[in-house]
Amino acid sequence: MDRFDRKILAELQRDGRQSLTELGERVGLSLSPCHRRVRALEDAGIILGYRARLSPTELGLRFSALVFVTLREGHQQAVADFESALPQIAEVVEAQRLFGDPDYLLHVVTVDLPAFQQLYDEHLSRLPNVQRLTSTLVMKRVIQDRPLPIPTTQ
């Protein structure tokens, strides 16, 4: 990856909807070389996709919680069963497996506290191999959807 690729990545993180012509102008490349570089970054799996960022509040999703999950067992099948069940719960917008205790951190969004309680009781607590759930409410999102820092060298 050279400086043009890094500029392209920074620009696309800033605005993924800009045209290739605009992108080329911003990074100092003509259309064809810019397009070839973007395609190569996509083919290499560096650019994973493009999507719209939505406002949770405007969609009525005003409640956000972090849920820490401890599993009963840590063997491969227990972990696989838990992880394969997570995508079925749309309100889990992010899930991270952690080292140590707890085993997972889930970011959950719902319309309100009663909806979260129902989700917790009917779905989260029934996930395979769950021993303990601990929740904390998100008061305010200070940093969100931050672009990744692009290393200057690899």
Sequence and secondary structure as in RCSB ss.txt:
>XXXX:A:sequence
MDRFDRKILAELQRDGRQSLTELGERVGLSLSPCHRRVRALEDAGIILGYRARLSPTELGLRFSALVFVTLREGH
QQAVADFESALPQIAEVVEAQRLFGDPDYLLHVVTVDLPAFQQLYDEHLSRLPNVQRLTSTLVMKRVIQDRPLPI
PTTQ
>XXXX:A:secstr
  HHHHHHHHHHHH TTS HHHHHHHHT  HHHHHHHHHHHHHTTSS        TTTTT  EEEEEEEEES  S
HHHHHHHHHHGGG TTEEEEEE SSSSSEEEEEEESSHHHHHHHHHHTGGGSTTEEEEEEEE    SS S     
 S  
